[in-house]
Amino acid sequence: MLPQLNPIDLPARMPDEQDAGLQVFYALEQTTNVMAESLRKLPYDVLVRMDELSPAYMEAMLTEELTVAEALKELEKEFQTAYEASASE
């Protein structure tokens, strides 16, 4: 004998769009393959520098040593320097 289930008693899941915790996710700009492809065009030295610096600046933002705007500005300077150095080689 199989138990009979009443579909009205089953737990219901809210649509993702109604879940307040996911609203920030839906507000994000979608990343496309075009962005990933543009990163692949950067010189290897710039990509290595991104991997080296990103965790440190993320930590500085999380500990509020830097604002997001300050961290992005500093990262941009660092990446530009790495890009120019790789272009001159």
PDB file of N, CA, C and O in Angstrom:
ATOM      1  N   MET A   1       0.832  -1.174   0.000  1.00  0.00           N
ATOM      2  CA  MET A   1       0.000   0.000   0.000  1.00  0.00           C
ATOM      3  C   MET A   1       0.885   1.248   0.000  1.00  0.00           C
ATOM      4  O   MET A   1       1.756   1.414   0.854  1.00  0.00           O
ATOM      5  N   LEU A   2       0.647   2.089  -0.945  1.00  0.00           N
ATOM      6  CA  LEU A   2       1.372   3.345  -1.036  1.00  0.00           C
ATOM      7  C   LEU A   2       0.637   4.425  -0.263  1.00  0.00           C
ATOM      8  O   LEU A   2      -0.591   4.494  -0.294  1.00  0.00           O
ATOM      9  N   PRO A   3       1.380   5.257   0.419  1.00  0.00           N
ATOM     10  CA  PRO A   3       0.709   6.352   1.121  1.00  0.00           C
ATOM     11  C   PRO A   3       0.144   7.342   0.109  1.00  0.00           C
ATOM     12  O   PRO A   3       0.722   7.566  -0.955  1.00  0.00           O
ATOM     13  N   GLN A   4      -0.953   7.906   0.451  1.00  0.00           N
ATOM     14  CA  GLN A   4      -1.546   8.906  -0.431  1.00  0.00           C
ATOM     15  C   GLN A   4      -1.093  10.282   0.023  1.00  0.00           C
ATOM     16  O   GLN A   4      -1.112  10.606   1.211  1.00  0.00           O
ATOM     17  N   LEU A   5      -0.686  11.080  -0.947  1.00  0.00           N
ATOM     18  CA  LEU A   5      -0.224  12.428  -0.654  1.00  0.00           C
ATOM     19  C   LEU A   5      -1.275  13.433  -1.071  1.00  0.00           C
ATOM     20  O   LEU A   5      -1.902  13.324  -2.125  1.00  0.00           O
ATOM     21  N   ASN A   6      -1.438  14.392  -0.222  1.00  0.00           N
ATOM     22  CA  ASN A   6      -2.329  15.485  -0.557  1.00  0.00           C
ATOM     23  C   ASN A   6      -1.460  16.601  -1.128  1.00  0.00           C
ATOM     24  O   ASN A   6      -0.645  17.166  -0.400  1.00  0.00           O
ATOM     25  N   PRO A   7      -1.612  16.937  -2.422  1.00  0.00           N
ATOM     26  CA  PRO A   7      -0.739  17.947  -3.024  1.00  0.00           C
ATOM     27  C   PRO A   7      -0.833  19.311  -2.346  1.00  0.00           C
ATOM     28  O   PRO A   7       0.096  20.112  -2.448  1.00  0.00           O
ATOM     29  N   ILE A   8      -1.914  19.583  -1.672  1.00  0.00           N
ATOM     30  CA  ILE A   8      -2.062  20.866  -0.982  1.00  0.00           C
ATOM     31  C   ILE A   8      -1.134  20.928   0.227  1.00  0.00           C
ATOM     32  O   ILE A   8      -0.700  22.012   0.616  1.00  0.00           O
ATOM     33  N   ASP A   9      -0.826  19.787   0.822  1.00  0.00           N
ATOM     34  CA  ASP A   9       0.037  19.741   1.997  1.00  0.00           C
ATOM     35  C   ASP A   9       1.525  19.751   1.658  1.00  0.00           C
ATOM     36  O   ASP A   9       2.357  19.873   2.557  1.00  0.00           O
ATOM     37  N   LEU A  10       1.872  19.626   0.392  1.00  0.00           N
ATOM     38  CA  LEU A  10       3.281  19.602   0.008  1.00  0.00           C
ATOM     39  C   LEU A  10       3.896  20.989   0.172  1.00  0.00           C
ATOM     40  O   LEU A  10       3.236  21.996  -0.084  1.00  0.00           O
ATOM     41  N   PRO A  11       5.158  21.042   0.597  1.00  0.00           N
ATOM     42  CA  PRO A  11       5.801  22.356   0.724  1.00  0.00           C
ATOM     43  C   PRO A  11       5.961  22.993  -0.651  1.00  0.00           C
ATOM     44  O   PRO A  11       6.283  22.325  -1.634  1.00  0.00           O
ATOM     45  N   ALA A  12       5.736  24.258  -0.692  1.00  0.00           N
ATOM     46  CA  ALA A  12       5.851  24.986  -1.960  1.00  0.00           C
ATOM     47  C   ALA A  12       7.087  25.866  -1.915  1.00  0.00           C
ATOM     48  O   ALA A  12       7.450  26.424  -0.879  1.00  0.00           O
ATOM     49  N   ARG A  13       7.704  25.967  -3.045  1.00  0.00           N
ATOM     50  CA  ARG A  13       8.873  26.833  -3.161  1.00  0.00           C
ATOM     51  C   ARG A  13       8.456  28.114  -3.855  1.00  0.00           C
ATOM     52  O   ARG A  13       7.780  28.095  -4.884  1.00  0.00           O
ATOM     53  N   MET A  14       8.881  29.242  -3.262  1.00  0.00           N
ATOM     54  CA  MET A  14       8.566  30.524  -3.886  1.00  0.00           C
ATOM     55  C   MET A  14       9.325  30.641  -5.200  1.00  0.00           C
ATOM     56  O   MET A  14      10.444  30.143  -5.322  1.00  0.00           O
ATOM     57  N   PRO A  15       8.723  31.291  -6.173  1.00  0.00           N
ATOM     58  CA  PRO A  15       9.494  31.577  -7.391  1.00  0.00           C
ATOM     59  C   PRO A  15      10.719  32.405  -7.023  1.00  0.00           C
ATOM     60  O   PRO A  15      10.655  33.269  -6.149  1.00  0.00           O
ATOM     61  N   ASP A  16      11.837  32.134  -7.698  1.00  0.00           N
ATOM     62  CA  ASP A  16      13.087  32.829  -7.373  1.00  0.00           C
ATOM     63  C   ASP A  16      12.933  34.340  -7.401  1.00  0.00           C
ATOM     64  O   ASP A  16      13.557  35.043  -6.606  1.00  0.00           O
ATOM     65  N   GLU A  17      12.113  34.845  -8.305  1.00  0.00           N
ATOM     66  CA  GLU A  17      11.942  36.287  -8.430  1.00  0.00           C
ATOM     67  C   GLU A  17      11.309  36.900  -7.181  1.00  0.00           C
ATOM     68  O   GLU A  17      11.460  38.097  -6.936  1.00  0.00           O
ATOM     69  N   GLN A  18      10.602  36.093  -6.393  1.00  0.00           N
ATOM     70  CA  GLN A  18       9.936  36.605  -5.197  1.00  0.00           C
ATOM     71  C   GLN A  18      10.782  36.433  -3.940  1.00  0.00           C
ATOM     72  O   GLN A  18      10.427  36.952  -2.882  1.00  0.00           O
ATOM     73  N   ASP A  19      11.878  35.724  -4.040  1.00  0.00           N
ATOM     74  CA  ASP A  19      12.745  35.501  -2.892  1.00  0.00           C
ATOM     75  C   ASP A  19      13.607  36.744  -2.685  1.00  0.00           C
ATOM     76  O   ASP A  19      14.454  37.064  -3.518  1.00  0.00           O
ATOM     77  N   ALA A  20      13.390  37.437  -1.581  1.00  0.00           N
ATOM     78  CA  ALA A  20      14.090  38.706  -1.327  1.00  0.00           C
ATOM     79  C   ALA A  20      15.603  38.526  -1.301  1.00  0.00           C
ATOM     80  O   ALA A  20      16.336  39.436  -1.685  1.00  0.00           O
ATOM     81  N   GLY A  21      16.077  37.376  -0.859  1.00  0.00           N
ATOM     82  CA  GLY A  21      17.514  37.131  -0.803  1.00  0.00           C
ATOM     83  C   GLY A  21      18.173  37.036  -2.163  1.00  0.00           C
ATOM     84  O   GLY A  21      19.388  37.192  -2.279  1.00  0.00           O
ATOM     85  N   LEU A  22      17.387  36.782  -3.187  1.00  0.00           N
ATOM     86  CA  LEU A  22      17.941  36.649  -4.537  1.00  0.00           C
ATOM     87  C   LEU A  22      17.806  37.914  -5.363  1.00  0.00           C
ATOM     88  O   LEU A  22      18.275  37.954  -6.500  1.00  0.00           O
ATOM     89  N   GLN A  23      17.182  38.938  -4.827  1.00  0.00           N
ATOM     90  CA  GLN A  23      16.971  40.167  -5.595  1.00  0.00           C
ATOM     91  C   GLN A  23      18.294  40.787  -6.046  1.00  0.00           C
ATOM     92  O   GLN A  23      18.384  41.317  -7.153  1.00  0.00           O
ATOM     93  N   VAL A  24      19.317  40.722  -5.197  1.00  0.00           N
ATOM     94  CA  VAL A  24      20.622  41.276  -5.558  1.00  0.00           C
ATOM     95  C   VAL A  24      21.187  40.522  -6.756  1.00  0.00           C
ATOM     96  O   VAL A  24      21.764  41.123  -7.662  1.00  0.00           O
ATOM     97  N   PHE A  25      21.016  39.209  -6.755  1.00  0.00           N
ATOM     98  CA  PHE A  25      21.496  38.392  -7.873  1.00  0.00           C
ATOM     99  C   PHE A  25      20.828  38.805  -9.177  1.00  0.00           C
ATOM    100  O   PHE A  25      21.495  38.936 -10.203  1.00  0.00           O
ATOM    101  N   TYR A  26      19.529  39.010  -9.141  1.00  0.00           N
ATOM    102  CA  TYR A  26      18.815  39.376 -10.361  1.00  0.00           C
ATOM    103  C   TYR A  26      19.151  40.790 -10.826  1.00  0.00           C
ATOM    104  O   TYR A  26      18.966  41.113 -11.999  1.00  0.00           O
ATOM    105  N   ALA A  27      19.638  41.628  -9.928  1.00  0.00           N
ATOM    106  CA  ALA A  27      19.996  42.996 -10.298  1.00  0.00           C
ATOM    107  C   ALA A  27      21.360  43.069 -10.981  1.00  0.00           C
ATOM    108  O   ALA A  27      21.675  44.073 -11.620  1.00  0.00           O
ATOM    109  N   LEU A  28      22.177  42.011 -10.853  1.00  0.00           N
ATOM    110  CA  LEU A  28      23.506  42.020 -11.463  1.00  0.00           C
ATOM    111  C   LEU A  28      23.421  41.994 -12.982  1.00  0.00           C
ATOM    112  O   LEU A  28      22.528  41.387 -13.573  1.00  0.00           O
ATOM    113  N   GLU A  29      24.373  42.670 -13.582  1.00  0.00           N
ATOM    114  CA  GLU A  29      24.466  42.630 -15.037  1.00  0.00           C
ATOM    115  C   GLU A  29      24.974  41.243 -15.431  1.00  0.00           C
ATOM    116  O   GLU A  29      25.910  40.720 -14.826  1.00  0.00           O
ATOM    117  N   GLN A  30      24.359  40.668 -16.431  1.00  0.00           N
ATOM    118  CA  GLN A  30      24.766  39.335 -16.849  1.00  0.00           C
ATOM    119  C   GLN A  30      26.122  39.385 -17.541  1.00  0.00           C
ATOM    120  O   GLN A  30      26.399  40.284 -18.336  1.00  0.00           O
ATOM    121  N   THR A  31      26.956  38.408 -17.225  1.00  0.00           N
ATOM    122  CA  THR A  31      28.249  38.286 -17.879  1.00  0.00           C
ATOM    123  C   THR A  31      28.050  37.458 -19.139  1.00  0.00           C
ATOM    124  O   THR A  31      27.387  36.420 -19.123  1.00  0.00           O
ATOM    125  N   THR A  32      28.619  37.921 -20.198  1.00  0.00           N
ATOM    126  CA  THR A  32      28.494  37.181 -21.449  1.00  0.00           C
ATOM    127  C   THR A  32      29.846  36.603 -21.834  1.00  0.00           C
ATOM    128  O   THR A  32      30.876  36.961 -21.264  1.00  0.00           O
ATOM    129  N   ASN A  33      29.826  35.717 -22.793  1.00  0.00           N
ATOM    130  CA  ASN A  33      31.072  35.137 -23.284  1.00  0.00           C
ATOM    131  C   ASN A  33      31.961  36.192 -23.917  1.00  0.00           C
ATOM    132  O   ASN A  33      33.174  36.006 -24.006  1.00  0.00           O
ATOM    133  N   VAL A  34      31.374  37.297 -24.359  1.00  0.00           N
ATOM    134  CA  VAL A  34      32.155  38.368 -24.969  1.00  0.00           C
ATOM    135  C   VAL A  34      33.153  38.918 -23.952  1.00  0.00           C
ATOM    136  O   VAL A  34      34.299  39.206 -24.298  1.00  0.00           O
ATOM    137  N   MET A  35      32.720  39.062 -22.698  1.00  0.00           N
ATOM    138  CA  MET A  35      33.611  39.569 -21.662  1.00  0.00           C
ATOM    139  C   MET A  35      34.758  38.583 -21.432  1.00  0.00           C
ATOM    140  O   MET A  35      35.916  38.990 -21.336  1.00  0.00           O
ATOM    141  N   ALA A  36      34.445  37.307 -21.345  1.00  0.00           N
ATOM    142  CA  ALA A  36      35.482  36.298 -21.144  1.00  0.00           C
ATOM    143  C   ALA A  36      36.442  36.267 -22.327  1.00  0.00           C
ATOM    144  O   ALA A  36      37.652  36.131 -22.144  1.00  0.00           O
ATOM    145  N   GLU A  37      35.915  36.391 -23.519  1.00  0.00           N
ATOM    146  CA  GLU A  37      36.765  36.405 -24.712  1.00  0.00           C
ATOM    147  C   GLU A  37      37.685  37.617 -24.714  1.00  0.00           C
ATOM    148  O   GLU A  37      38.839  37.510 -25.128  1.00  0.00           O
ATOM    149  N   SER A  38      37.196  38.766 -24.260  1.00  0.00           N
ATOM    150  CA  SER A  38      38.044  39.963 -24.236  1.00  0.00           C
ATOM    151  C   SER A  38      39.178  39.800 -23.225  1.00  0.00           C
ATOM    152  O   SER A  38      40.275  40.311 -23.448  1.00  0.00           O
ATOM    153  N   LEU A  39      38.933  39.100 -22.123  1.00  0.00           N
ATOM    154  CA  LEU A  39      39.998  38.852 -21.149  1.00  0.00           C
ATOM    155  C   LEU A  39      41.081  37.959 -21.738  1.00  0.00           C
ATOM    156  O   LEU A  39      42.261  38.126 -21.428  1.00  0.00           O
ATOM    157  N   ARG A  40      40.689  37.018 -22.580  1.00  0.00           N
ATOM    158  CA  ARG A  40      41.667  36.116 -23.198  1.00  0.00           C
ATOM    159  C   ARG A  40      42.624  36.852 -24.128  1.00  0.00           C
ATOM    160  O   ARG A  40      43.708  36.352 -24.428  1.00  0.00           O
ATOM    161  N   LYS A  41      42.233  38.016 -24.576  1.00  0.00           N
ATOM    162  CA  LYS A  41      43.082  38.796 -25.485  1.00  0.00           C
ATOM    163  C   LYS A  41      44.174  39.566 -24.747  1.00  0.00           C
ATOM    164  O   LYS A  41      45.105  40.077 -25.370  1.00  0.00           O
ATOM    165  N   LEU A  42      44.063  39.648 -23.425  1.00  0.00           N
ATOM    166  CA  LEU A  42      45.072  40.366 -22.644  1.00  0.00           C
ATOM    167  C   LEU A  42      46.372  39.564 -22.608  1.00  0.00           C
ATOM    168  O   LEU A  42      46.350  38.335 -22.674  1.00  0.00           O
ATOM    169  N   PRO A  43      47.499  40.260 -22.504  1.00  0.00           N
ATOM    170  CA  PRO A  43      48.780  39.558 -22.383  1.00  0.00           C
ATOM    171  C   PRO A  43      48.810  38.684 -21.121  1.00  0.00           C
ATOM    172  O   PRO A  43      48.174  38.995 -20.114  1.00  0.00           O
ATOM    173  N   TYR A  44      49.551  37.607 -21.206  1.00  0.00           N
ATOM    174  CA  TYR A  44      49.648  36.651 -20.105  1.00  0.00           C
ATOM    175  C   TYR A  44      50.093  37.329 -18.806  1.00  0.00           C
ATOM    176  O   TYR A  44      49.559  37.029 -17.738  1.00  0.00           O
ATOM    177  N   ASP A  45      51.071  38.246 -18.892  1.00  0.00           N
ATOM    178  CA  ASP A  45      51.578  38.923 -17.692  1.00  0.00           C
ATOM    179  C   ASP A  45      50.485  39.716 -16.974  1.00  0.00           C
ATOM    180  O   ASP A  45      50.487  39.810 -15.747  1.00  0.00           O
ATOM    181  N   VAL A  46      49.565  40.278 -17.729  1.00  0.00           N
ATOM    182  CA  VAL A  46      48.462  41.034 -17.124  1.00  0.00           C
ATOM    183  C   VAL A  46      47.525  40.076 -16.390  1.00  0.00           C
ATOM    184  O   VAL A  46      47.070  40.372 -15.286  1.00  0.00           O
ATOM    185  N   LEU A  47      47.240  38.936 -17.000  1.00  0.00           N
ATOM    186  CA  LEU A  47      46.363  37.948 -16.357  1.00  0.00           C
ATOM    187  C   LEU A  47      46.989  37.415 -15.070  1.00  0.00           C
ATOM    188  O   LEU A  47      46.299  37.225 -14.069  1.00  0.00           O
ATOM    189  N   VAL A  48      48.293  37.176 -15.104  1.00  0.00           N
ATOM    190  CA  VAL A  48      48.992  36.716 -13.899  1.00  0.00           C
ATOM    191  C   VAL A  48      48.897  37.779 -12.808  1.00  0.00           C
ATOM    192  O   VAL A  48      48.653  37.464 -11.643  1.00  0.00           O
ATOM    193  N   ARG A  49      49.090  39.031 -13.191  1.00  0.00           N
ATOM    194  CA  ARG A  49      49.011  40.137 -12.222  1.00  0.00           C
ATOM    195  C   ARG A  49      47.604  40.237 -11.629  1.00  0.00           C
ATOM    196  O   ARG A  49      47.446  40.513 -10.440  1.00  0.00           O
ATOM    197  N   MET A  50      46.591  40.015 -12.456  1.00  0.00           N
ATOM    198  CA  MET A  50      45.206  40.014 -11.956  1.00  0.00           C
ATOM    199  C   MET A  50      45.028  38.945 -10.888  1.00  0.00           C
ATOM    200  O   MET A  50      44.434  39.192  -9.839  1.00  0.00           O
ATOM    201  N   ASP A  51      45.549  37.751 -11.167  1.00  0.00           N
ATOM    202  CA  ASP A  51      45.436  36.655 -10.203  1.00  0.00           C
ATOM    203  C   ASP A  51      46.182  36.957  -8.906  1.00  0.00           C
ATOM    204  O   ASP A  51      45.750  36.548  -7.829  1.00  0.00           O
ATOM    205  N   GLU A  52      47.294  37.666  -9.009  1.00  0.00           N
ATOM    206  CA  GLU A  52      48.082  37.993  -7.818  1.00  0.00           C
ATOM    207  C   GLU A  52      47.414  39.069  -6.963  1.00  0.00           C
ATOM    208  O   GLU A  52      47.364  38.960  -5.738  1.00  0.00           O
ATOM    209  N   LEU A  53      46.906  40.099  -7.618  1.00  0.00           N
ATOM    210  CA  LEU A  53      46.409  41.268  -6.889  1.00  0.00           C
ATOM    211  C   LEU A  53      44.964  41.160  -6.412  1.00  0.00           C
ATOM    212  O   LEU A  53      44.617  41.686  -5.355  1.00  0.00           O
ATOM    213  N   SER A  54      44.140  40.494  -7.171  1.00  0.00           N
ATOM    214  CA  SER A  54      42.703  40.470  -6.859  1.00  0.00           C
ATOM    215  C   SER A  54      42.392  40.003  -5.440  1.00  0.00           C
ATOM    216  O   SER A  54      41.591  40.648  -4.763  1.00  0.00           O
ATOM    217  N   PRO A  55      42.990  38.905  -4.957  1.00  0.00           N
ATOM    218  CA  PRO A  55      42.672  38.486  -3.577  1.00  0.00           C
ATOM    219  C   PRO A  55      43.059  39.530  -2.523  1.00  0.00           C
ATOM    220  O   PRO A  55      42.337  39.722  -1.544  1.00  0.00           O
ATOM    221  N   ALA A  56      44.185  40.195  -2.721  1.00  0.00           N
ATOM    222  CA  ALA A  56      44.624  41.190  -1.735  1.00  0.00           C
ATOM    223  C   ALA A  56      43.668  42.380  -1.694  1.00  0.00           C
ATOM    224  O   ALA A  56      43.322  42.867  -0.617  1.00  0.00           O
ATOM    225  N   TYR A  57      43.247  42.840  -2.858  1.00  0.00           N
ATOM    226  CA  TYR A  57      42.325  43.977  -2.888  1.00  0.00           C
ATOM    227  C   TYR A  57      40.932  43.573  -2.404  1.00  0.00           C
ATOM    228  O   TYR A  57      40.228  44.382  -1.799  1.00  0.00           O
ATOM    229  N   MET A  58      40.539  42.347  -2.664  1.00  0.00           N
ATOM    230  CA  MET A  58      39.248  41.867  -2.159  1.00  0.00           C
ATOM    231  C   MET A  58      39.268  41.858  -0.634  1.00  0.00           C
ATOM    232  O   MET A  58      38.303  42.266   0.012  1.00  0.00           O
ATOM    233  N   GLU A  59      40.368  41.393  -0.070  1.00  0.00           N
ATOM    234  CA  GLU A  59      40.513  41.385   1.388  1.00  0.00           C
ATOM    235  C   GLU A  59      40.476  42.807   1.944  1.00  0.00           C
ATOM    236  O   GLU A  59      39.857  43.054   2.978  1.00  0.00           O
ATOM    237  N   ALA A  60      41.134  43.735   1.263  1.00  0.00           N
ATOM    238  CA  ALA A  60      41.142  45.133   1.715  1.00  0.00           C
ATOM    239  C   ALA A  60      39.737  45.730   1.686  1.00  0.00           C
ATOM    240  O   ALA A  60      39.384  46.536   2.547  1.00  0.00           O
ATOM    241  N   MET A  61      38.947  45.338   0.709  1.00  0.00           N
ATOM    242  CA  MET A  61      37.564  45.832   0.656  1.00  0.00           C
ATOM    243  C   MET A  61      36.719  45.209   1.761  1.00  0.00           C
ATOM    244  O   MET A  61      35.923  45.892   2.406  1.00  0.00           O
ATOM    245  N   LEU A  62      36.898  43.908   1.973  1.00  0.00           N
ATOM    246  CA  LEU A  62      36.101  43.217   2.986  1.00  0.00           C
ATOM    247  C   LEU A  62      36.413  43.712   4.395  1.00  0.00           C
ATOM    248  O   LEU A  62      35.531  43.753   5.252  1.00  0.00           O
ATOM    249  N   THR A  63      37.658  44.083   4.631  1.00  0.00           N
ATOM    250  CA  THR A  63      38.032  44.604   5.951  1.00  0.00           C
ATOM    251  C   THR A  63      37.864  46.117   6.024  1.00  0.00           C
ATOM    252  O   THR A  63      38.212  46.741   7.026  1.00  0.00           O
ATOM    253  N   GLU A  64      37.335  46.693   4.971  1.00  0.00           N
ATOM    254  CA  GLU A  64      37.042  48.121   4.870  1.00  0.00           C
ATOM    255  C   GLU A  64      38.286  49.003   4.982  1.00  0.00           C
ATOM    256  O   GLU A  64      38.198  50.156   5.404  1.00  0.00           O
ATOM    257  N   GLU A  65      39.444  48.456   4.602  1.00  0.00           N
ATOM    258  CA  GLU A  65      40.653  49.280   4.499  1.00  0.00           C
ATOM    259  C   GLU A  65      40.539  50.195   3.282  1.00  0.00           C
ATOM    260  O   GLU A  65      41.046  51.317   3.286  1.00  0.00           O
ATOM    261  N   LEU A  66      39.869  49.704   2.245  1.00  0.00           N
ATOM    262  CA  LEU A  66      39.636  50.463   1.018  1.00  0.00           C
ATOM    263  C   LEU A  66      38.161  50.385   0.661  1.00  0.00           C
ATOM    264  O   LEU A  66      37.497  49.383   0.928  1.00  0.00           O
ATOM    265  N   THR A  67      37.661  51.441   0.060  1.00  0.00           N
ATOM    266  CA  THR A  67      36.310  51.363  -0.493  1.00  0.00           C
ATOM    267  C   THR A  67      36.401  50.607  -1.814  1.00  0.00           C
ATOM    268  O   THR A  67      37.492  50.411  -2.350  1.00  0.00           O
ATOM    269  N   VAL A  68      35.273  50.194  -2.325  1.00  0.00           N
ATOM    270  CA  VAL A  68      35.255  49.503  -3.612  1.00  0.00           C
ATOM    271  C   VAL A  68      35.826  50.411  -4.697  1.00  0.00           C
ATOM    272  O   VAL A  68      36.618  49.968  -5.529  1.00  0.00           O
ATOM    273  N   ALA A  69      35.425  51.670  -4.686  1.00  0.00           N
ATOM    274  CA  ALA A  69      35.913  52.617  -5.696  1.00  0.00           C
ATOM    275  C   ALA A  69      37.430  52.777  -5.614  1.00  0.00           C
ATOM    276  O   ALA A  69      38.109  52.811  -6.641  1.00  0.00           O
ATOM    277  N   GLU A  70      37.962  52.875  -4.396  1.00  0.00           N
ATOM    278  CA  GLU A  70      39.414  53.014  -4.232  1.00  0.00           C
ATOM    279  C   GLU A  70      40.148  51.768  -4.721  1.00  0.00           C
ATOM    280  O   GLU A  70      41.162  51.863  -5.412  1.00  0.00           O
ATOM    281  N   ALA A  71      39.625  50.607  -4.356  1.00  0.00           N
ATOM    282  CA  ALA A  71      40.260  49.354  -4.772  1.00  0.00           C
ATOM    283  C   ALA A  71      40.250  49.212  -6.286  1.00  0.00           C
ATOM    284  O   ALA A  71      41.251  48.815  -6.884  1.00  0.00           O
ATOM    285  N   LEU A  72      39.124  49.534  -6.905  1.00  0.00           N
ATOM    286  CA  LEU A  72      39.050  49.434  -8.365  1.00  0.00           C
ATOM    287  C   LEU A  72      40.009  50.407  -9.042  1.00  0.00           C
ATOM    288  O   LEU A  72      40.627  50.077 -10.055  1.00  0.00           O
ATOM    289  N   LYS A  73      40.128  51.591  -8.485  1.00  0.00           N
ATOM    290  CA  LYS A  73      41.048  52.589  -9.046  1.00  0.00           C
ATOM    291  C   LYS A  73      42.492  52.093  -8.960  1.00  0.00           C
ATOM    292  O   LYS A  73      43.253  52.203  -9.921  1.00  0.00           O
ATOM    293  N   GLU A  74      42.856  51.549  -7.803  1.00  0.00           N
ATOM    294  CA  GLU A  74      44.211  51.020  -7.618  1.00  0.00           C
ATOM    295  C   GLU A  74      44.467  49.820  -8.528  1.00  0.00           C
ATOM    296  O   GLU A  74      45.534  49.705  -9.130  1.00  0.00           O
ATOM    297  N   LEU A  75      43.485  48.933  -8.623  1.00  0.00           N
ATOM    298  CA  LEU A  75      43.628  47.775  -9.510  1.00  0.00           C
ATOM    299  C   LEU A  75      43.814  48.217 -10.957  1.00  0.00           C
ATOM    300  O   LEU A  75      44.645  47.672 -11.682  1.00  0.00           O
ATOM    301  N   GLU A  76      43.042  49.197 -11.360  1.00  0.00           N
ATOM    302  CA  GLU A  76      43.157  49.689 -12.731  1.00  0.00           C
ATOM    303  C   GLU A  76      44.569  50.209 -12.999  1.00  0.00           C
ATOM    304  O   GLU A  76      45.141  49.942 -14.056  1.00  0.00           O
ATOM    305  N   LYS A  77      45.130  50.949 -12.043  1.00  0.00           N
ATOM    306  CA  LYS A  77      46.502  51.458 -12.195  1.00  0.00           C
ATOM    307  C   LYS A  77      47.498  50.301 -12.320  1.00  0.00           C
ATOM    308  O   LYS A  77      48.364  50.302 -13.195  1.00  0.00           O
ATOM    309  N   GLU A  78      47.360  49.325 -11.436  1.00  0.00           N
ATOM    310  CA  GLU A  78      48.266  48.172 -11.441  1.00  0.00           C
ATOM    311  C   GLU A  78      48.171  47.400 -12.758  1.00  0.00           C
ATOM    312  O   GLU A  78      49.188  47.023 -13.340  1.00  0.00           O
ATOM    313  N   PHE A  79      46.947  47.171 -13.218  1.00  0.00           N
ATOM    314  CA  PHE A  79      46.764  46.415 -14.461  1.00  0.00           C
ATOM    315  C   PHE A  79      47.281  47.198 -15.659  1.00  0.00           C
ATOM    316  O   PHE A  79      47.857  46.622 -16.582  1.00  0.00           O
ATOM    317  N   GLN A  80      47.074  48.508 -15.644  1.00  0.00           N
ATOM    318  CA  GLN A  80      47.560  49.343 -16.745  1.00  0.00           C
ATOM    319  C   GLN A  80      49.087  49.308 -16.802  1.00  0.00           C
ATOM    320  O   GLN A  80      49.676  49.222 -17.880  1.00  0.00           O
ATOM    321  N   THR A  81      49.714  49.374 -15.637  1.00  0.00           N
ATOM    322  CA  THR A  81      51.176  49.298 -15.575  1.00  0.00           C
ATOM    323  C   THR A  81      51.664  47.959 -16.124  1.00  0.00           C
ATOM    324  O   THR A  81      52.622  47.911 -16.895  1.00  0.00           O
ATOM    325  N   ALA A  82      51.003  46.874 -15.726  1.00  0.00           N
ATOM    326  CA  ALA A  82      51.379  45.545 -16.222  1.00  0.00           C
ATOM    327  C   ALA A  82      51.160  45.446 -17.727  1.00  0.00           C
ATOM    328  O   ALA A  82      51.967  44.848 -18.438  1.00  0.00           O
ATOM    329  N   TYR A  83      50.074  46.030 -18.207  1.00  0.00           N
ATOM    330  CA  TYR A  83      49.777  45.995 -19.642  1.00  0.00           C
ATOM    331  C   TYR A  83      50.839  46.762 -20.433  1.00  0.00           C
ATOM    332  O   TYR A  83      51.329  46.284 -21.456  1.00  0.00           O
ATOM    333  N   GLU A  84      51.183  47.947 -19.952  1.00  0.00           N
ATOM    334  CA  GLU A  84      52.185  48.759 -20.646  1.00  0.00           C
ATOM    335  C   GLU A  84      53.552  48.086 -20.622  1.00  0.00           C
ATOM    336  O   GLU A  84      54.291  48.150 -21.605  1.00  0.00           O
ATOM    337  N   ALA A  85      53.896  47.442 -19.509  1.00  0.00           N
ATOM    338  CA  ALA A  85      55.174  46.736 -19.413  1.00  0.00           C
ATOM    339  C   ALA A  85      55.222  45.562 -20.385  1.00  0.00           C
ATOM    340  O   ALA A  85      56.253  45.309 -21.009  1.00  0.00           O
ATOM    341  N   SER A  86      54.110  44.847 -20.514  1.00  0.00           N
ATOM    342  CA  SER A  86      54.094  43.701 -21.433  1.00  0.00           C
ATOM    343  C   SER A  86      54.089  44.157 -22.890  1.00  0.00           C
ATOM    344  O   SER A  86      54.593  43.448 -23.761  1.00  0.00           O
ATOM    345  N   ALA A  87      53.528  45.324 -23.160  1.00  0.00           N
ATOM    346  CA  ALA A  87      53.489  45.842 -24.529  1.00  0.00           C
ATOM    347  C   ALA A  87      54.862  46.329 -24.970  1.00  0.00           C
ATOM    348  O   ALA A  87      55.177  46.306 -26.160  1.00  0.00           O
ATOM    349  N   SER A  88      55.682  46.770 -24.014  1.00  0.00           N
ATOM    350  CA  SER A  88      57.000  47.297 -24.368  1.00  0.00           C
ATOM    351  C   SER A  88      58.046  46.196 -24.511  1.00  0.00           C
ATOM    352  O   SER A  88      59.162  46.461 -24.957  1.00  0.00           O
ATOM    353  N   GLU A  89      57.704  44.977 -24.142  1.00  0.00           N
ATOM    354  CA  GLU A  89      58.665  43.862 -24.235  1.00  0.00           C
ATOM    355  C   GLU A  89      58.795  43.366 -25.650  1.00  0.00           C
ATOM    356  O   GLU A  89      59.558  42.436 -25.910  1.00  0.00           O
TER     357      GLU A  89
END
